[in-house]
Amino acid sequence: MELKDKIVVITGAGSGIGRALAHRFHAEGARKLVLADINGDNVEKVAAEVDGIAKTVDVSREAEIVTLVETTEADIGPIDLFCSNAGISGACDLSRPSEDWQRVWEINVMSHVHAARALVPRMVARGGGYLLNTASAAGLLNQIGSAYYGVTKHASIGFGEWVALSHAHEGIKVSMLCPQAVRTAMTDNTGSGTAAASVDGMMEPEELADVVVEGLREETFLILPHPQVLEYMRRKTSDYDRWIGGMNRLHQKITG
């Protein structure tokens, strides 16, 4: 996909990766950027920077995503690319209550489901469209220090796979963005999750956005801003027991 003249929606666009994508897509000549975030003040500022349209949206609420899709297509035109980018993290072990798990599940997984449910039939009817879902290398390798982050990011990749394998013949393209540590508010802490994810360094959001543009151009399912993640995946699947042992040692080293 070339972004020039495309109508693009980005959730979680008020900061971090979403903001960087908005700026990079604007530089590529996107026709219109519709930027959504739960923080209305933040997303208004980003929209002003890129001549976009700001929307205050809670992606855990399906009705708000449906409204985002419907108003965009009614007021601007058919959505070419929907970037389901909003997500949350945090420390989590077996002591965290179920309501915390449910909140993370609704944002990190169901937001992708809500977007696909609202958009895929529309895209199929007009011959195709593109979904870019932000997951994480944690969805491929898991996450030390955060059980619900690793689990929900695995689920989000599984859902993206399902959409792709079910609708590729109808023109639906899917890419899963799976970075390690990126310098955002989410990684602005000294927790074990950030320590584990940043073993190969901390990437700037603008660097990641460059990789995303190239991944969309090549239409690859996995967009890996940190290329070493592919080798880690190979090691994991070639000897699962050895990989778990190594990750347990890393866990002990990081958490003490």
Secondary structure, DSSP 4 states (H G I P E B T S, - for coil): ---TT-EEEEESTTSHHHHHHHHHHHHTT-SEEEEEES-HHHHHHHHHHHT-EEEE--TT-HHHHHHHHHHHHHHT---SEEEE-------B-TTS-HHHHHHHHIIIIIHHHHHHHHHHHHHHHTT-EEEEEE--THHHH--TTBHHHHHHHHHHHHHHHHHHHHHGGGTEEEEEE--S-BSSGGG-S--HHHHHHTTT--B-HHHHHHHHHHHHHHT-SEE-SSTHHHHHHHHHHH-HHHHHHHHHHHHHHHH-
